[in-house]
Amino acid sequence: MDEKLTEDLNRIIDGECIKTVFQPIVSLRDGSSLGHEALSRMTCDTSIRNPEQLFQAAGESDRLWDLELLCRTTALKTAFLNSEHAAYEKKLFLNVNPNIMHDDKFRQGFTCQYLKQYGIRPENIIFEITERNAVADMQGFVGTVEHYKGQNYHIAVDDAGAGYSGLNLIGDIRPHYIKLDMNLIRGIDRDNIRYALVKSMVELSQTAGICLIAEGVETRRELVTLVDLGVQYAQGYFLCRPDEEIRDADPAVKDLILELNRRKKHVLGTQASNIYISNICTPTQTIRPEMKVETVFDKLKNDPDAFGCCVVKDGAVLGVVTKSHLVLQLSGRYGFSLHQNKPVSFLMDTDFLSVESTTPINAVSNAAMSRPPEKLYDFIVVTRDGKYLGTVTIKDLLQKTTEIEVVNAKYQNPLTGLPGNVLIEHKISQCLACEKPYCVIYFDIDNFKAYNDVYGFENGDSVIKLLADVLQEHLPNDQFVGHVGGDDFVAVMQCEAGREYCERVIGDFRQRILKFYNPQDVRNGYIIAENRKGRREKFPLISISAAGILDRNARSHDRLELTEELARLKKKSKQQKGDSICWL
């Protein structure tokens, strides 16, 4: 490295010519900020032009440890000052070279005691390990990662898709977050390969319980595509530019995200009406309108799996060519010789079914089955903002619809049709994995056994269905309610909605339950039934006990512990007379 570069590097490090800017990591569900990435910028004019060159020079000069320490300390101090000397309560993402993190000096220096001076808890620190750097000692590094996980620090794999370690690094360290490299995100709205790659990462993250963050979002269309795919978080200039002050996403972007989710209605255990056709869309080979018929025929003939192709120009679908239709056109004594040298646009079908990517699967099924008999089984074209995205076959459509119906039937409660225990556990596990503030509320009917004994099981079932209806009617958009079994229900939603939801449910149920009693029992305010000892006793009219846990991301992240806490709260709530709500 030349002398000038070394001199400038030493000037930056020794003179502490580094400042921190923050970029929010934004939820693609509601536009709120999960936290902020701390980015280092130089404050003096030198021959070193950007942070990448700075860190490369530090590595070559054996000063990487000094530079990383300076950047890390500056980030923590700046976050503390931005919070006006109060605790920084969101997630702070810090970039760390994996080999530096594995250094004993790092382990000795980055302690809980060290963080206390900056008012930051370990669970709010996320170490971003870049995939671009090779790990010299992977086995030892995995041990280091486990050490920090054990102290409640969290791990993110940065630049996923940019380096050579890829899925191996993710498999070895099992991070809490995966950050998709901006090169994967750039132009994802018009690039079928990038779209398919990110779609597969979404499926991986959902299966593994890992939160996915898309980096470098710069356009509205990229954001729309990421929301459509189900990516959980994003950051980039379109959402908010890095700033020395800690900021959230621009209000207009928040509104856009909320609107996109209102349309999408991501709900666990949903029906086909809430799943977009893009979820089963496959990018297939397209052809140009000027391509010769003979060339197209050869392509389809040589691919036994091909069912046809779309004729596309500048992203717009001009028509379709199905294998069966083309064979029919070219059959006969003169068919092939007559058409083989013509452009395919001459034979393409311009009357085809095309739907937008955000069209629900059930709506596509209805449209497909409404076509003329001769086109009933033709493939369906899927577009995004009018541009070609891919195709869906009738087989794919029927398989997905059947799959949804089977899964729903398997995991729904047969009495209420609400998601049952498997889906409830899955929903709670998703919340625990992503650590976004939320609340879990347990609802239970008081004096239900006495009612059943007096009015019979059929009326008892009607009461359970009434509570299920009330819980669904007052459920905020895109939130979740499930039926544990019997007279027990669970709702999962954003923290701020929990208290008002409980009050609305209890108030509405209190009015409507009276219709399930005869007038005399309503006037008395009680019924007479046998208690568990066989003695006749007065029992109050049915009421609701609710037990809720708020802001789970500030506590442990164990589903078993959450269940135990809910059971304790439920017991406390049921000890109170009448409708009651207990919160933790």
Secondary structure as UniProt FT lines:
FT   HELIX           3..14
FT   TURN            15..16
FT   STRAND          18..27
FT   TURN            28..30
FT   STRAND          33..42
FT   HELIX           51..60
FT   TURN            61..62
FT   HELIX           64..82
FT   TURN            83..85
FT   STRAND          91..96
FT   HELIX           98..101
FT   HELIX           104..109
FT   HELIX           112..116
FT   TURN            117..119
FT   HELIX           122..124
FT   STRAND          125..130
FT   TURN            131..132
FT   HELIX           138..150
FT   TURN            151..152
FT   STRAND          154..160
FT   TURN            161..162
FT   HELIX           166..173
FT   STRAND          177..180
FT   HELIX           182..185
FT   TURN            186..190
FT   HELIX           192..208
FT   STRAND          211..214
FT   HELIX           220..229
FT   STRAND          233..234
FT   TURN            237..239
FT   HELIX           251..264
FT   TURN            268..269
FT   HELIX           272..274
FT   HELIX           277..280
FT   STRAND          286..287
FT   TURN            289..290
FT   HELIX           293..302
FT   TURN            304..305
FT   STRAND          308..313
FT   TURN            314..315
FT   STRAND          316..322
FT   HELIX           323..330
FT   HELIX           335..339
FT   TURN            340..341
FT   HELIX           344..346
FT   STRAND          354..356
FT   TURN            357..358
FT   HELIX           361..369
FT   HELIX           373..375
FT   TURN            376..377
FT   STRAND          380..384
FT   TURN            385..386
FT   STRAND          387..392
FT   HELIX           394..411
FT   TURN            414..416
FT   HELIX           421..434
FT   STRAND          438..446
FT   HELIX           448..455
FT   HELIX           457..473
FT   TURN            477..478
FT   STRAND          480..485
FT   TURN            486..487
FT   STRAND          488..494
FT   HELIX           495..512
FT   HELIX           513..516
FT   HELIX           519..524
FT   STRAND          526..530
FT   TURN            532..533
FT   STRAND          536..540
FT   STRAND          543..549
FT   HELIX           552..554
FT   HELIX           559..574
FT   STRAND          580..583
//
